[in-house]
């Protein structure tokens, strides 16, 4: 028994180190990264063989982000930016990961810098829209999603742009424009993701009780669906049900989800 306890004491710190602290909520809840399953080590080995290669740094940062090692990815992207300060793609990805870690001012600065270098960068437009929405600049968020929508690289992102545009327009007080936009674009949604289901709610194709189902178990999906439902109630002036769903969103393990981040902010506003 004593030997087992000694082994556990040795192993526990190693496991904790492999899952580094990424974010601590206002309530003191800690959210950590996931340990590497091989991709990070492989990317690091490639970079070690060519340590001043910015493309390999980008690859390492993306691998780190894939395991929720967002702060490590930010450090890696920063090293690459030091080498190639005018590479828009690096600001796009570092800005995204500043957003994941709730460093919103830094996220905004990076994404705006990326757009100054490439005005047609979908990732910068979309994620800057998220930052603006989360910080209450709904007019500015809607403008970003308007620009992002025709540039969406796949059906999932297409649905996401429509969804966030509807939410931002609605929160900015442009309900008629939001519904007209749905009339124009909703039929083009072919994705089968959380955003597509939220769009069906906005259209009236499903009832609010059908948005989150028993088969929805992944934290990211539940956080996303719950935020959309909470926002839908908030637009209708039902703050009690909105608060319930924002709380549901933040009660998942899907802490990197934009809906989780937005729900945290909404709950703070509703206090």
C-alpha positions in Angstrom: 0.0 0.0 0.0 2.8 2.4 0.9 4.5 1.7 -2.3 1.3 2.3 -4.3 0.9 5.7 -2.6 4.4 6.6 -3.3 3.9 5.8 -7.0 0.7 7.9 -7.1 2.5 10.8 -5.5 5.1 10.6 -8.2 2.7 10.2 -11.1 0.1 12.8 -10.1 2.3 15.9 -10.6 3.4 14.5 -14.0 -0.2 14.1 -15.2 -1.1 17.6 -13.9 1.9 19.1 -15.7 0.7 17.4 -19.0 -2.6 19.1 -18.5 -1.6 22.7 -18.1 -3.9 25.4 -16.7 -5.4 27.4 -19.6 -8.2 29.4 -18.0 -9.6 30.0 -14.5 -13.1 31.4 -14.4 -14.3 34.2 -12.1 -15.8 31.4 -9.9 -12.4 29.8 -9.6 -13.1 26.8 -11.8 -9.9 25.7 -13.6 -9.9 24.5 -17.2 -6.9 22.5 -18.4 -5.4 21.3 -21.6 -5.3 17.7 -22.8 -2.1 15.6 -22.9 -0.3 15.1 -26.2 -1.2 11.9 -28.2 1.7 12.2 -30.6 1.0 15.1 -33.0 2.6 17.8 -30.8 5.8 15.7 -30.3 6.0 15.1 -34.0 5.6 18.8 -34.9 8.1 19.7 -32.2 10.6 17.2 -33.7 10.2 18.7 -37.1 10.7 22.2 -35.7 13.8 21.1 -33.7 15.4 20.1 -37.0 14.7 23.5 -38.5 14.2 25.9 -35.6 13.7 29.1 -37.6 11.1 27.8 -39.9 7.9 29.8 -39.3 5.7 27.3 -41.2 6.8 24.6 -38.8 6.1 26.9 -35.9 2.6 27.3 -37.3 2.2 23.6 -37.5 3.3 23.1 -33.9 0.9 25.8 -32.7 -2.0 24.2 -34.5 -1.1 20.8 -33.0 -0.9 22.3 -29.6 -4.3 24.0 -30.0 -5.7 20.7 -31.1 -5.1 19.4 -27.6 -6.4 22.6 -26.0 -2.9 23.7 -25.2 -3.9 27.2 -26.1 -1.4 29.2 -24.1 1.4 27.0 -25.4 0.1 27.7 -28.9 0.0 31.4 -28.3 3.7 31.3 -27.3 4.5 29.3 -30.4 2.6 31.7 -32.7 4.4 34.6 -31.0 7.8 33.1 -31.9 6.7 32.8 -35.5 5.4 36.4 -35.6 8.8 37.6 -34.3 10.3 36.0 -37.4 7.6 36.9 -39.9 5.7 40.0 -38.5 3.6 40.5 -41.6 2.2 36.9 -41.9 -1.6 37.4 -41.5 -2.3 33.7 -40.9 -0.3 33.9 -37.6 -2.4 36.8 -36.3 -5.6 34.9 -37.3 -4.6 31.8 -35.3 -3.0 33.7 -32.3 -6.1 35.9 -32.1 -8.3 32.8 -32.1 -6.4 31.4 -29.2 -6.4 34.6 -27.3 -10.2 34.4 -27.6 -10.2 30.8 -26.3 -8.3 32.0 -23.2 -10.6 35.0 -22.7 -7.9 37.6 -23.5 -10.4 39.5 -25.6 -8.5 42.8 -26.1 -5.4 40.9 -27.4 -7.7 38.8 -29.6 -9.3 41.9 -31.1 -5.9 43.5 -31.8 -4.5 40.4 -33.5 -7.6 39.8 -35.6 -7.7 43.4 -36.7 -4.0 43.2 -37.6 -4.7 40.1 -39.6 -7.4 41.9 -41.5 -5.2 44.8 -42.2 -2.8 42.4 -43.9 -5.6 40.3 -45.6 -9.0 41.9 -45.8 -10.5 38.7 -47.2 -9.4 36.4 -44.3 -12.5 34.5 -43.3 -11.0 33.4 -40.0 -10.2 36.9 -38.9 -13.6 38.2 -39.9 -15.5 35.4 -38.2 -13.5 35.4 -35.0 -13.5 39.2 -34.8 -17.3 39.0 -35.1 -17.3 36.6 -32.1 -15.1 39.0 -30.0 -17.4 41.9 -30.9 -20.5 40.0 -30.1 -19.1 38.8 -26.7 -18.1 42.3 -25.8 -21.5 43.7 -26.6 -20.7 45.4 -29.9 -23.6 43.8 -31.8 -23.6 46.2 -34.7 -19.9 45.7 -35.2 -20.3 41.9 -34.9 -23.0 41.9 -37.5 -20.8 43.7 -40.0 -18.0 41.1 -39.5 -20.4 38.2 -40.1 -21.9 39.9 -43.1 -18.5 40.1 -44.7 -17.6 36.5 -43.5 -20.7 34.8 -44.8 -19.9 34.8 -48.6 -16.3 33.6 -47.8 -17.3 30.6 -45.6 -14.9 27.8 -46.6 -17.4 24.9 -45.9 -21.0 24.1 -45.0 -20.3 24.1 -41.3 -18.8 27.6 -41.3 -21.6 28.8 -43.7 -24.2 27.8 -41.1 -22.1 29.4 -38.3 -21.9 32.7 -40.1 -25.7 32.8 -40.7 -26.3 31.8 -37.1 -24.1 34.5 -35.5 -25.3 37.1 -38.0 -28.9 36.4 -37.0 -28.0 36.6 -33.3 -25.9 39.8 -33.7 -28.6 41.6 -35.8 -31.3 40.5 -33.3 -29.3 41.8 -30.3 -28.6 45.1 -32.2 -32.4 45.6 -32.5 -32.7 44.7 -36.1 -35.2 41.9 -35.9 -36.7 42.5 -39.3 -33.3 42.5 -41.0 -32.4 39.3 -39.1 -35.5 37.5 -40.3 -35.0 38.8 -43.9 -31.5 37.5 -43.9 -32.8 34.1 -42.7 -35.3 34.1 -45.6 -32.4 34.7 -48.0 -29.9 32.2 -46.7 -31.6 29.6 -44.5 -32.4 27.3 -47.5 -28.7 27.2 -48.3 -27.8 25.6 -45.0 -26.8 21.9 -45.6 -24.8 21.3 -42.5 -26.0 19.0 -39.7 -24.4 20.8 -36.8 -25.4 22.8 -33.7 -25.5 26.0 -35.7 -27.9 24.5 -38.2 -30.2 23.4 -35.4 -30.2 26.8 -33.9 -31.1 28.3 -37.3 -34.1 25.9 -37.4 -35.2 27.4 -34.1 -35.0 30.9 -35.4 -37.1 29.9 -38.4 -39.7 28.3 -36.2 -39.1 24.9 -37.7 -38.5 23.4 -34.3 -39.7 24.3 -30.8 -37.2 25.4 -28.1 -37.8 22.1 -26.3 -36.3 20.3 -29.4 -33.0 22.3 -29.5 -31.1 20.3 -26.9 -31.9 16.6 -27.0 -31.0 13.5 -24.9 -28.5 12.5 -27.6 -26.5 15.7 -27.2 -23.7 14.7 -24.8 -20.6 16.4 -26.2 -19.8 19.4 -24.0 -18.9 21.7 -27.0 -22.3 20.9 -28.7 -24.4 21.4 -25.6 -22.6 24.6 -24.7 -23.2 25.9 -28.2 -26.9 24.8 -28.4 -27.6 26.1 -24.9 -26.1 29.6 -25.6 -28.2 29.9 -28.8 -31.3 29.0 -26.9 -30.5 31.4 -24.1 -29.9 34.2 -26.6 -33.2 33.3 -28.3 -35.0 33.7 -25.0 -33.1 36.9 -24.2 -34.1 38.5 -27.5 -37.7 37.8 -26.5 -37.3 39.4 -23.1 -37.4 36.2 -21.1 -34.4 36.7 -18.9 -35.3 33.9 -16.5 -35.2 31.2 -19.2 -32.2 32.9 -20.8 -30.3 32.7 -17.5 -31.2 29.0 -17.1 -29.7 28.1 -20.5 -26.6 30.3 -20.1 -26.1 28.4 -16.9 -26.6 25.1 -18.7 -23.9 26.2 -21.2 -21.3 27.0 -18.6 -22.1 23.8 -16.7 -20.6 21.7 -19.5 -17.0 20.7 -20.1 -17.1 22.6 -23.4 -15.2 25.6 -22.1 -13.5 26.5 -25.4 -16.9 26.8 -27.2 -17.8 30.4 -28.2 -21.2 29.7 -26.7 -19.6 28.9 -23.4 -17.6 32.1 -23.5 -20.6 34.2 -24.5 -22.7 32.6 -21.8 -20.2 33.5 -19.1 -20.5 37.1 -20.2 -24.3 37.1 -20.4 -24.6 35.7 -16.9 -22.3 38.5 -15.6 -24.6 41.0 -17.3 -27.7 39.5 -15.9 -26.5 39.7 -12.3 
